[in-house]
């Protein structure tokens, strides 16, 4: 077991004087593996620039330029963060949200909310062909 000790006591992390910019370690444990590199980058940027309420108002063009990604990559990254319920977006505002329980993904329709594993499995079973021999030669 590693004994933890403060390496630089004079540099202990404190909440910033303005803004907030803290990222919960659960992001790494529960969400990062499910997101693209651009979505992770966007999330960290939004966390860094957000105020105490998680709000920021960077325009899409500015975000893409700051992150050095294309506009289409930015939109895909944002869609991933929205799908995992990590942010809310209503132009011109983006809000980094409080943590959802576990790593659930929102349904495909806007505002549908997280899908449970049972719901996903029921939809998968319902969409399978009830007569598998029909496609056989």
C-alpha positions in Angstrom: 0.0 0.0 0.0 1.3 3.4 -1.0 1.5 6.0 1.8 0.2 9.3 0.5 1.9 12.5 1.4 1.6 16.0 0.2 4.4 16.6 -2.3 4.2 20.4 -2.4 2.4 21.7 0.6 2.4 25.3 -0.6 0.5 24.3 -3.8 -2.5 22.5 -2.3 -5.4 22.7 -4.7 -8.2 25.1 -3.7 -11.3 26.2 -5.5 -10.4 29.0 -7.9 -11.3 32.6 -7.0 -13.5 32.8 -10.0 -15.2 30.0 -11.9 -15.2 26.5 -10.6 -13.3 24.1 -12.9 -13.2 21.0 -10.8 -13.7 17.6 -12.4 -15.0 14.7 -10.4 -12.7 11.6 -10.6 -15.8 9.5 -11.5 -15.6 11.1 -15.0 -12.4 9.0 -15.5 -13.7 5.9 -13.9 -17.3 5.8 -15.3 -17.4 7.8 -18.5 -14.1 8.4 -20.2 -13.8 4.8 -21.7 -17.2 5.3 -23.4 -16.4 8.7 -25.0 -14.3 9.7 -28.0 -11.1 11.7 -27.5 -12.8 14.8 -28.7 -15.7 14.4 -26.3 -13.2 14.0 -23.4 -11.3 17.0 -24.5 -14.5 19.0 -24.8 -15.7 17.9 -21.4 -12.5 18.9 -19.7 -12.5 22.3 -21.5 -16.1 23.0 -20.5 -15.3 22.0 -16.9 -12.3 24.4 -16.9 -14.2 27.4 -18.2 -17.5 26.9 -16.4 -18.7 29.1 -13.6 -19.8 27.8 -10.2 -23.2 26.7 -11.8 -21.4 24.8 -14.6 -22.3 27.4 -17.3 -20.2 28.6 -20.2 -21.1 30.4 -23.4 -18.4 29.7 -25.9 -19.6 29.8 -29.5 -19.1 26.6 -31.6 -16.5 28.2 -33.8 -14.5 29.4 -30.8 -14.7 26.0 -29.1 -13.5 24.3 -32.3 -10.6 26.7 -32.7 -9.6 26.5 -29.0 -9.7 22.7 -29.1 -8.1 22.5 -32.5 -10.8 20.2 -33.9 -13.2 20.6 -36.8 -16.7 21.9 -36.3 -18.2 18.5 -37.2 -16.0 16.8 -34.6 -17.1 19.4 -32.0 -20.8 18.6 -32.8 -20.2 14.9 -32.6 -18.3 15.3 -29.3 -21.1 17.5 -27.9 -23.7 14.9 -29.0 -21.8 12.2 -27.0 -21.7 14.3 -23.9 -25.5 15.0 -24.3 -26.2 11.3 -24.8 -24.4 10.4 -21.6 -26.3 13.2 -19.8 -23.0 15.0 -18.8 -23.9 18.4 -20.3 -27.0 20.4 -21.3 -26.9 22.7 -24.3 -29.2 25.4 -25.3 -27.4 28.0 -27.5 -25.6 30.1 -26.5 -25.3 28.2 -23.1 -23.7 24.9 -22.2 -24.0 23.6 -18.7 -21.8 20.9 -17.2 -24.3 18.8 -15.2 -24.1 17.2 -11.8 -23.3 13.5 -12.0 -25.8 11.0 -13.3 -26.0 7.6 -11.5 -23.7 5.1 -13.1 -22.9 5.2 -16.8 -26.3 5.3 -18.5 -26.9 6.6 -21.9 -29.9 8.7 -22.8 -32.4 7.4 -25.3 -32.1 8.5 -28.9 -34.9 11.0 -28.7 -34.3 14.4 -27.2 -35.5 14.6 -23.5 -36.2 10.9 -23.2 -33.9 10.4 -20.2 -31.5 7.5 -19.4 -32.3 4.1 -20.7 -32.1 1.2 -18.2 -30.3 -2.1 -19.2 -33.7 -3.8 -19.1 -35.2 -1.3 -21.5 -32.3 -1.7 -23.9 -32.5 -5.5 -23.8 -36.3 -5.5 -24.3 -35.8 -3.3 -27.4 -33.1 -5.6 -28.7 -35.2 -8.7 -28.3 -38.3 -7.0 -29.8 -36.2 -6.0 -32.9 -34.9 -9.5 -33.6 -36.5 -11.5 -36.3 -39.0 -13.9 -34.8 -38.5 -16.4 -37.7 -34.7 -16.9 -38.1 -35.2 -19.7 -40.7 -36.9 -17.3 -43.1 -33.5 -15.8 -44.1 -31.8 -19.2 -44.4 -31.1 -20.6 -47.9 
